[in-house]
Amino acid sequence: MFKEVTTLLPQEDIIYLGDTARIPYGTRSAQTIIKYSMKNTKFLLSRGIKLLVVACNTSSAVSLPHLQHGNAIPILGVIEPGARKAAQVTKNKKVGVIGTEATLRSRAYEDSIHGIDHQIKVVGQPCPLFVPLVEEGWVDDQVTYLTAQSYLYPLQEEKIDTLVLGCTHYPLLKDVISEIMGDRVYLVNSAMETAEEVKKVLEGKDLANKEARERLYTFYVTDNADRFIKVGERFLGTELRGVREINW
């Protein structure tokens, strides 16, 4: 999400918080996910932000209404933009969604897609091993390919023509996923669609920075800044300097 937003909105300052002490959220209960997400939101609001993106699919799926309630600034999730794109591009009305157990358990993508077109069949598939494989850097590894084959087989059997990559880690595996699913399956990157939504909201509310300026990126984590830098540079596509570790 960081990479997509900074590419589309290069003039905006970004404050990034990675809850590295508590991830992965995907196996947590809804109550715990909401509690952590609200704490993250409170911290970011204290930094004077003008818009908040809940970049985690799991947190978006479970927590977004709780985070939006009572807050004056726009708070956007990644589910709705991804769902809209999937509903738009599917031709045979068969859409697959891969994500964490919590994201799929929430039925957030399914509900959002059905809110647009109730005739679309939505097939969910949890892929819990994708996150650790990506974080270990095993993007092109044979183990990753075989794991992906196993996860994606049920979706191939359903003959989907659109697949939502419903986790921030999954776009790093898009080449493997595309190779397995074939050219006829359109891959929806929710992060890319959300970045477009961020641009639209900022411009619509006259909040966008219009002048060319030196941008400022600030990174916070809740644990193990060294590991975040190692993994994060691969994710975010930029050198990470001055990562600050916060304790609460």
C-alpha positions in Angstrom: 0.0 0.0 0.0 2.8 2.4 0.8 4.4 1.9 -2.6 1.1 2.4 -4.4 0.2 5.5 -2.5 3.6 7.2 -2.8 3.7 6.4 -6.6 0.3 7.9 -7.2 0.6 10.8 -4.7 4.3 11.7 -4.7 3.7 15.1 -3.1 2.1 13.8 0.1 3.8 13.1 3.5 3.3 9.6 4.8 3.3 8.4 8.4 3.5 4.6 8.4 2.8 2.4 11.5 3.6 -1.3 11.4 2.2 -3.2 14.4 5.1 -5.7 14.3 4.7 -6.7 17.9 1.2 -8.2 17.2 1.2 -9.4 13.6 -0.1 -11.6 12.1 -3.6 -10.4 12.7 -5.1 -13.1 10.4 -5.4 -15.7 13.1 -6.7 -13.4 15.8 -10.3 -13.1 17.1 -12.4 -10.2 15.9 -12.4 -8.7 19.4 -8.6 -8.7 19.5 -8.2 -7.3 16.0 -10.6 -4.4 16.8 -8.7 -3.6 20.0 -5.3 -3.5 18.3 -6.7 -1.5 15.3 -8.3 1.1 17.5 -5.0 1.5 19.4 -3.1 1.9 16.1 -5.6 4.5 15.0 -5.4 6.5 18.2 -1.6 6.7 17.8 -1.8 7.9 14.2 -4.5 10.4 14.9 -2.2 11.9 17.6 0.2 12.7 14.8 -2.2 15.1 13.1 -2.9 13.1 10.0 -5.6 14.2 7.5 -6.5 10.8 6.2 -6.0 7.3 7.4 -5.7 4.2 5.3 -6.2 0.8 7.1 -3.8 -1.0 4.8 -4.3 -4.4 6.4 -7.0 -6.5 4.8 -7.8 -8.3 8.0 -8.1 -5.0 10.0 -10.2 -3.5 7.2 -12.5 -6.5 7.1 -13.1 -6.6 10.8 -12.5 -3.2 12.3 -13.3 -0.4 9.8 -16.7 0.6 11.1 -15.4 0.8 14.6 -12.5 3.0 13.5 -14.6 5.3 11.4 -17.2 5.9 14.2 -16.7 9.3 15.8 -13.6 10.3 13.8 -13.8 13.4 11.6 -11.0 12.5 9.1 -11.6 10.1 6.2 -10.7 6.5 7.2 -10.4 4.2 4.3 -10.1 0.4 4.1 -8.9 -1.8 1.3 -12.0 -4.1 1.0 -14.4 -1.8 -0.9 -12.0 -0.7 -3.6 -10.9 -4.2 -4.3 -14.5 -5.5 -4.3 -15.5 -2.8 -6.8 -12.7 -3.6 -9.1 -13.5 -7.4 -9.0 -17.2 -6.8 -9.7 -16.2 -4.5 -12.6 -13.8 -6.9 -14.4 -15.4 -10.3 -14.0 -17.0 -11.6 -17.1 -18.4 -15.0 -15.9 -19.4 -13.7 -12.5 -17.1 -16.0 -10.6 -14.6 -14.3 -8.3 -12.0 -15.8 -6.1 -10.7 -14.2 -2.9 -7.5 -15.3 -1.2 -6.6 -13.9 2.2 -6.2 -14.6 5.9 -8.6 -16.8 7.8 -9.9 -13.7 9.7 -10.5 -11.8 6.4 -12.4 -14.7 4.8 -14.3 -15.5 8.0 -15.6 -11.9 8.1 -17.2 -12.3 4.6 -16.3 -8.7 4.0 -15.3 -9.1 0.4 -18.2 -11.4 -0.3 -20.7 -8.9 1.2 -19.1 -6.0 -0.6 -19.2 -7.7 -4.0 -22.7 -8.9 -3.5 -23.7 -5.4 -2.6 -22.7 -4.4 -6.1 -24.0 -7.6 -7.9 -25.6 -10.3 -5.9 -25.3 -12.7 -8.9 -21.6 -12.9 -8.6 -20.3 -16.1 -7.1 -17.5 -15.4 -4.6 -15.2 -18.3 -3.6 -12.8 -17.7 -0.7 -9.5 -19.5 -0.1 -7.3 -18.9 3.0 -3.6 -19.0 2.3 -1.9 -18.8 5.7 1.5 -19.9 4.6 1.9 -17.1 2.0 2.7 -14.5 4.7 5.7 -16.3 6.2 7.0 -17.3 2.8 7.0 -13.7 1.6 8.6 -12.5 4.7 11.4 -15.1 4.4 12.0 -13.8 0.8 10.9 -17.1 -0.8 9.1 -15.4 -3.6 10.5 -17.5 -6.4 11.1 -20.7 -4.4 9.9 -24.1 -5.4 8.3 -24.5 -2.0 6.2 -21.4 -2.6 5.1 -22.6 -6.0 4.0 -26.0 -4.7 2.2 -24.3 -1.8 0.4 -21.9 -4.2 -0.6 -24.8 -6.4 -2.2 -26.5 -3.4 -4.0 -23.4 -2.3 -5.2 -22.3 -5.7 -6.4 -25.6 -7.0 -10.0 -25.3 -5.6 -10.2 -21.9 -7.3 -9.1 -23.4 -10.6 -11.8 -26.0 -10.2 -14.4 -23.2 -9.7 -13.3 -21.7 -13.1 -13.0 -18.2 -11.6 -12.0 -15.4 -14.0 -11.0 -12.9 -11.4 -8.9 -13.3 -8.2 -8.6 -10.7 -5.4 -5.3 -10.7 -3.7 -6.8 -10.0 -0.3 -3.6 -9.5 1.8 -0.8 -6.9 1.6 1.8 -9.7 1.2 0.2 -11.4 -1.7 1.0 -9.0 -4.5 4.7 -10.0 -4.0 3.6 -13.5 -5.2 1.6 -12.2 -8.2 4.0 -13.8 -10.7 3.7 -17.2 -9.1 -0.1 -16.8 -8.7 -0.5 -15.6 -12.3 1.6 -18.5 -13.7 -0.6 -21.0 -11.9 -4.0 -19.4 -12.6 -3.2 -18.5 -16.2 -3.7 -15.4 -18.3 -7.5 -15.7 -18.3 -7.7 -14.9 -14.6 -7.5 -11.2 -13.8 -5.6 -10.4 -10.5 -7.0 -7.6 -8.4 -4.5 -5.8 -6.3 -6.6 -4.1 -3.5 -3.7 -1.9 -2.6 -3.6 -0.3 -6.1 -7.3 0.2 -6.1 -7.2 1.8 -2.6 -4.5 4.2 -3.7 -6.8 5.5 -6.4 -9.5 5.9 -3.8 -7.1 7.9 -1.6 -6.3 10.2 -4.4 -10.0 10.7 -5.2 -11.0 11.4 -1.6 -8.1 13.9 -1.0 -8.9 15.8 -4.2 -12.7 15.7 -3.5 -12.3 17.1 0.0 -9.6 19.6 -1.2 -7.0 18.0 1.1 -4.4 17.1 -1.5 -1.1 18.9 -1.6 -1.0 20.7 -4.9 2.5 22.1 -5.0 5.7 20.1 -5.7 7.6 19.7 -2.4 10.0 17.6 -0.6 8.0 14.7 0.9 8.5 13.3 4.3 8.2 9.7 5.2 8.1 8.6 8.8 8.0 5.0 9.9 7.0 3.6 13.3 6.9 0.0 14.5 5.9 -1.6 17.7 8.7 -4.1 17.9 11.9 -5.3 16.2 12.8 -2.4 13.9 15.8 -4.3 12.4 13.6 -7.0 11.0 11.0 -4.5 9.8 13.8 -2.7 7.8 15.0 -6.0 6.3 11.5 -7.1 5.3 10.0 -3.7 4.7 12.6 -2.6 2.1 11.5 -5.5 0.0 7.8 -4.6 0.5 7.9 -0.9 0.2 10.5 -0.5 -2.6 12.5 2.1 -0.8 15.4 2.4 1.6 14.1 2.7 5.2 15.9 5.2 7.4 15.2 6.4 10.9 12.5 3.7 11.7 11.2 4.5 15.2 10.2 1.9 17.6 7.3 2.8 20.0 6.2 1.0 23.1 2.7 1.0 24.5 
